Amino acid sequence: MTPSDVVQRNLHHKAHRAGWLRAAVLGANDGLVSISSLMVGFAAAEAAGGTDGGGKSVLLAGLAGLAAGALSMAAGEYVSVSSQTDIEVADRKMEMEHLAADPEGELEELAEIYEERGLTPELAKQVAVALTEHDALGAHLREELGHHEVSKARPLQAAMASAAAFVAGGIIPFFGLFFSNGMRGPAITAISVAGLWVAGYLSARAAGCGILRPTLRVVLGGSLAMAVTYLVGTLFGAVA
């Protein structure tokens, strides 16, 4: 069975989504929370200061945050996941060296792993020998280090998912700009909270877990961030 066959066989599970789902969830949540918080802060400052430039400062703040945040998320994810890839490559090289230097010792080590998992010594040895003959390096990478094709680090995929999700989440607060100065901050907040509920629900469904707890986690965290920036914007807007 080839690595691609293994991936196809496991598509009904959720593990193959781990590489991009974490980045996408983080990107969407960060986009929604950071852009909404930024815009809410500026809207609160405008309202407290008694100025209304038609929401231009709020719009510019949101656009600047959207561009900077998407690029930052993409770069951050790429660098972070690339570091994981570097570790996987280094582990692979090290295991190749171990197999070349001491194949018998590595065979015994593999057999011991299967014994610890409940196989009899005889059966563990048979399994270790069979897997070693088939693909010694692959067997050791899986059993010793937990390297699997479905969970392999993919930097570019993570970066693209993170940036796209950040933009998708960050666009939502912009709908609050259609409201007047006094209502702009509350409208952005309400729309963003609704977006957080949707983002939490979709991420929970994609992960195949329960709905309520992950959704509440996303909503409460984002609401707290917006509340803090709204307070800061109000205070500084009144002073200014």
N, C-alpha and C positions, 0 to 999 in steps of 0.2 A: 504494500500500500504506500503510495507516494504521499508527500506532505500535503499536496493539494487535495488528495482523497480524504485525508484526515480532517482538513478544514471543512470540506463539504459535509462530511459525516456529522460534524459538531455544530452545524449552522442552526439547529433547532435549540441549542443551548445559548446562553448569553455571553459566554467568555470571549467569543470572537469580536464582541462590541467594545471590549474593555479599552482597546487602544484609542478609539476615537470618541467613545461615549464620555469618558471622564473629561477629556479636553472640551467636548461640545457643551456638556453640562456646566463646567466651570466658565467657559466663554460666555454662554447665554446668561448665566446668573450674574457674572461680573459686568457684562454689558448693560443689563437691565439696572442693576444696583448702582454702578458707578455713574452712568449717564443720567439716570433719574435723580440721584443724589446731587450731582453737579447742577443740573437744571433747576431742581427744587431750591437749592441754595441761592442761585442767582435770582430766581423768581421771588423768593422771600425777601431778598435784599431790595429788589425793585419795589415791591409792595410796601415794605417798611420805610423806604426812603421817599415814597410818594412820587416816584418817577415811572414813566411808562414810555419806553421807546418802541412800542409795538412788539416787544418780546425779542428784539434783535440781540441783546446781550445774552439772553437765555438760549437763543438759537445758535449763536456763535460758540457759546460755551459747550453746548451739546455736540456741535459738529467737530469742534477741536478735540473734545474728549473721545468722540467716536473714532476719529482717524487715529489719534495717538493710542487709544486703548486697543484697537484691532491689531495694529502693527506690534504693539508691545506684547500682546497675548500670543501672536504668531511667533515672534522671535523667542519669547520665553519658553513656549512649548517646544519649539524646535531644539533649542539649546538643552533643555531639560531632558527630553526624550533621547536626544543624541548622546547624552552622557550615559543613559541606560544602554544604548546600543554599543557604546565603547566598552562598557563592562561585559556585555554579552560576548563581544568579539574577543576580549582579553581572556575570559573564562574558556571560550572555545579553544583558543591557542594553547592555554595551559593544560587543558584536558588532552589535547592531541599530543603534547609533550609527555604527559604521564603515561599515556597508552603506548607510546613508542619506547619509553624507558623501562616500563615495568608492566607488560601486558598481563602477566599472571596475577600480580598484586591487584591490578584493576579489576580483573575477573572475580577475584575473591571479594573485593569490596562491593561489587555489584551483587554478588550472591548474598552477602550479609544484609544488604538493603532489603532484599526480598524476604529473607528470614525474619527481619524485624517487622515486616508487614504481615507475617503469619504463615508463610510457606514453610514446609519442612525443609531441612538442610538439603536433602536429595533433590527435591523439586526446585528449590531455589537455585541450586547449582545448574540443573538442566535448563531452567529459564535463562539464567545468566549466560550460559554457553550459547544457547540458541540466538539470543539477542546480540551477543558479541559477534557471532558469525554473520548475522544479518547486517548490523550497523552498530559497531562498538561505540563510536563517538556519539551517535544520536542517543543510544541507550544511556550512556553516562551523563550526557547533558540533561536528559529528561529526569532521570532518577536521582542524581546527585544535586543538580542545580535548579531543577524545575523549569528548564527552558522548553517551551512548546511553540509550535508554529502559530497556533491561534492567538497566543498572547505575546507574540514577538513585538518588540519596540519598533514603531514606524514613525520617525520624526516628522516627515513631510505631511503624512496623514493627520497627525495630531495638530500640527501647526495650522493647516488649512481648516480643520474642523473648529479649532478654537477661534480663529479670526472670523470665520463665517458666522459662527454662533454668537460671537460678541456683537457683530453688526446687527444680526437679526434681533437680539435682545435689546440692543441700544437704540434701535429705531422706535420702539414702542413709546417711550416717554415723549417723543416729539409730537404726538397727537394732542398733548395737553396745550400746545401753543395756540390752538384755535380758540382758546378761552381768553377772556379779558384779564387785565392785570391783576385784580384782586382775587380772581378765581384760578389764575394760571398755576400757582404752586399746588393748591389742593387737587386740581384736575390732573396734573402730572403725577401726583402721589397716588390718586385713586386708580388711574390707568396703569401705573407701574405695579401697584399691588395686584391688580387683576392679571397683569402679565406674569408676575411671580407665581401666582396660583397655577396658571397654564404651564409655565416652565417647570415647576415642581411636579405637576401631574404627568407631563410628557416624559420627563427624565425618569420618573418612577416606573412608568409603563415600559419604557425602553429597557430599563434594567431588569424588568420582570419581578419587581418586589412589591410590597404593600404601598398603597397610595398615600395614606394620611400622614404618616410620620415624615417621609421625605419632603412632601409638599409643605407641611408646616415649618419644617426646618428652613426651607428656601424663603418662605414668606416672612417669617419672623426676623430672620437675619437681614433681609433687604429692607424691611420696614424700619428696623432700628437704625440702619445707616441713613435712610432718608429723614428720619426724625431728627437725628443729630445735625445733619447738614441744613435742614430747615431752620432749626434753632440758631445755628451759627449765622446763616444768612439774615435772619430776622434781627439779630443783635447788631451785626455789623452794618446792616442797611439802616437801622435806626440811628446809629452813631454817625454814619456818613451823612 
